[in-house]
C-alpha cells in the first residue's frame, strides 16, 4: 500500500500533462501512486500518459464526460494510499510537495486530518503571487472557506478514511472543493503546512474563465451551504446576505464585460431593487438604460440623422 494516492482528473488538456505528471514523478518522496482519470478526452491525453512508462501511474478513462467531481470520486474509490492528494491537470507540484506532507504526518502520528500547503499563483504576464493563508483563531472557518475560495485541491492532503465518508458533490462544477472542505473541517482537525509546495497557473482555460456564468454556480453552492442542516448553523445571516450581494454584482459585471447584454436587464433591475444604495449603482443604471430598446432606437436614429 503506498503512502499517497494522487488523483489527477483531466479533460482535453494534453498540452498541460507533461508538466503536471512530470511534477509528480520528480517528487523527492517516491512512495505514491498516480491515478489519472481521463474524463472522456478527445485529444491525445492517453498517448501523453502512456509515454511516461512508470508503473506507479494508473490510467482510467470515463466512457462519457462526467465532470471533475465524479472523476475525483472515482479516483478516491480506486485509491490504495493511506492519504489522498489531488492535482489539477494544469497545476504542478514542487519537488518537496509530498515530502512536506510525509514529514508532517510522521511528526503528528499519522493524523486523520485535512492538511494543506501554500501555493504560488503564476499569471500569464509573468507576475507571481505567493499565498500562505490560514484562518485566525477567532475567524469562522466555514465563512473563511467560502469567502477566500481556498485552499485549491492541488494543495490538499486528506486521510483516506475521511474521503470514504465525505466525497465531492457531483452537482457542482465550481466550488465543489469548498463545499467538501467545509463538511470535513467541521468533523476533523485541519492544518496548514507553512511552505509553498505548488505552482498554480492562471490561464484562459481555467474553469472559472471557461464557465459562462461562474458567479451563478457559486450562488448555487452557497444555497446548498444554507440548506445543509449542519453547515447552515455556521453561516451568519449578515455573511450570507453580503456574499449573495457580492456574487450578484460579479454576475452583472461579467455579463457586461463579455457583452452579454441580452441577459443583463433583469439582473440589474433585481439588484437595484434589492440594494438601492449600493456603490456603483449609477453605472448599473447606465447599463440598464443604455440597453433598453428605446435607447438603442434613439442611438440608431441619431446615427442615421448624423450621417445624412
N, C-alpha and C positions, 0 to 999 in steps of 0.2 A: 504494500500500500504506500503510495507516495505521500509526502507531507502536504503538498499543494496540488490542487487541480485548478488549472487556469482555463476559464471558459471565454472563448472568443467568438461572438456571433458576427456574421458578416453577410452583406448583400451587395453584390456588384461593386466591390471595392478592391478588385485585384491589384490596382495600382498602389494601394497602401500596404498590402500584406507582406511584402518583403521587409518593410521596416518594422511592422508590428510583430510578426513571427520571429524575425531576426532578433528583436529585442528580448524575447523570451529565451531563445536558445543561447543568448550571450550572458545569462544570469550567472553570478558568482555562486549562488546556491542552486544545485542542479537536481535535487530530488523532487521532481514535479512531473505532471502530465499536462499536455496542452490539448484541449478539446475544441476543435474548430467546428462551429455549427454554421454551415452554409445554408442560408435561408432562400434556397431556390435561385441562386445567382444564374444569370445568363451570360456572364463573361467567362474569362479563363481562370476563375478562382481555384478550381480543383488542380489545374496544371501548376499554378504557383505553389500551392500547398504540397503537392507531390514532389516538387523539386527540392524540398528540404531533406528528404531521406533521413528522417530522425524517428526512431521507434517510440519516442515519447509523445509524438503527435498522433491524435485520433481525429479523423475527418468524418463528419456526418453531414449529409445533405438532405434538407427537407424536400418533400415532393412538391410542395407549394409554398408560397411566401406566407409565413406565419407571424411576421414581425418579431422584434428582438426580445420582448418579454417571454413569449412562448419558446423562442430559441434558447434563451438563457435557462429557462426552467428545464428544458430537455437536457441541457448540459449538466445541470445540478443533479438530475436523476441518474445520469451516466457517470458522474464523478466518483472516483475512488479515493481521493485525497481526504486527509483529516480536516484540512482547511481549504476553502474555496476562494479564489481570486477571480476577478473579471478583467478583461481587456477589450476595449472597443477597437475595431479594426483600423481606426485612424490614429490611435494613440501609440505610445512606445514606453515600455518600462526602461528605467535606467538600470545599469548592471547590478546595483545593490538592492533592488526593489524587494525581491524575495528574501534576501539575506537580512534586511531590516526587520521584516515580519518574523522570520525564524528566530532571530536573537530576542525579540520582544516576547514571543510565545514561550521560549525556553525559560527566559528570566522570570516570567509570570506564571509558571507551572501549567502551561497549556490551557489557558482560559477559554471557556465558551463565551465568546465575546464578539463585538463588532469593532474592528480595528481599521484605521485608515491613516494614510500618509499625506504629506503635502505634495503639491504639483506645480509645474510651470506651464503657464499658457504661452503658446508660441503663435504670434499673429503673422498673417501673410506678408505684412510690410516689414518684417524682421524684428519688430518690437517683442519684448517678453515681459511676463508678469509672474512673480512667484507668489503662491498662495499657501499659507500655513494657518488656516483659520480654525478656531475651536470655540464653542460657546463658553461664555463666562459662567461661573457657578450660579449666578443669580438670573441667568437667562433661561427662558422656556425652550427646551431642546426641540420640541415639535415645531414651534413657531420659527425657531432659528433655521431648521432644515428647510422649511417652506420658503422663508424669506431669502436665504443665502443660495438655495439650489445646490447645496454641497452636502457631502463630497461626491465627486463623479465616480461612477462604478469602477473605473480603472485604478482607483487609489484604495480600493476596499479589500479587506480580507475578513472572512466570516467562517466560524466553525461550521462544519458540515451539518451537524445535528440541528442547528438553528435554521438553516435553509431547507431542511426537510420538513420543517414545521411552517415556516413563512417563505412564500415564493412571490415572484413578480406577478402583479395583476395584469393579465393578458388584455384587459380592456384598454389599457393605456399605452400610448406610444411616446409620450413626453411626461416627465416627472414620475414615471413608473418606479424609478430608483428611489426618489424621495419618499414615495408612499410606502415602499418596502422598508427603507431605513427607519422610518418613524415607528412602524409596528415592532421592529426589532429592538430599538433602543429603549422602549418602554418596559421591556421584559428582561433585557440582558445589558451588561456593562458595555461601555464604549470608550475607546481610547484613540488618541492621536499620537502617532509616532512623529516626532518633531524633525522630520527630514523631507527634503524634496526628492522623490524617487520616480516621478512620472513626467513625461512630456506630453502635454495635451495640445493638440494642434487645431487652430481656428482656420476654417476654410469655407468656401461657398457650399460645400456638400455636407456640412454639419446638419444634424437632424433638425435643429430649430430654424435653420435657414431654408431647408428643403420643404419643411412643413408649411403649408399655405396659411395656416392660422394657429400658430403656436400658443398664443395667449388664450384662445378658446379652449385648447386642450388642457392648459394649466388650470383654467376655471373648472373644467370637468373634474380634475383630480382634487381640487380644493373642495368642491361639493362633496366628493366622496369622503374626504377627511371629516367634514362636518356632519356626515351621516353615520360614520363609524361609531359604534356605541362606546368605544374606549377612547379613540383619538379626539373626538369632539369635546371631551371634557378638558382637554389640554390646549384648546384654542379659544382665546377670548373673543368676545363679540367685536371689540374695537379692532383687534388684529384682523379678524375675518373681513370686516367692512372695508378697512384700509387696503387690504390685499385685493379684494374684488374691484375696488375703485382703481387701483393701480393697473390691474390687468385689463380692465375695460379701456382705460386711457391708452395702454400699449396697443390694443387692437385697432383703435381709431388711427393712431399714428402709423401703424404698419400698413393698413389699407391705403392711407393717404400717400405714404412713401412709395407704394407699389402701384399707385394709380387705379386702385380698385374702387372707384367712386360709385359704382353701381350697388355696392354693399354698405356704404358708409352712412347714408342718411339716417336710417333707423337707429344705428349705434349712437350717432351724435345727439339725436333728439332724446333718446333714453338717458344718455349721460348728462345732458343739460338739465333735464327734469330731475334726475336723482341728485346731482351735485351742482346746483346753480351758482355757487360761489367758488368753484374750483379754479385754480390757476390755469391760465391758457385757454379759458373758455371763449375769449374773444376770437382766438384763432379757430377754435372748433366751430363757432358760429359763422365765421367767414367761410370755412369749408362747406358748411351746410348750405348757406345762401348761394354760394358760387356754383353749387352742384344741383340746385333746383332747376327744373325745366325752363321756367321763365327767365332765369339768369342766362342760361345757355342760348335762349332765343334772342334775348337782348344783345348779347355779345355778337351773335351771328349777324343780327340786323345792323348793328353798328358797324361791323366789319364790311358789310356789303355797301353801306352808305359811304363809308370812308374810301372804298376802292372805286367809286364811280367818278 
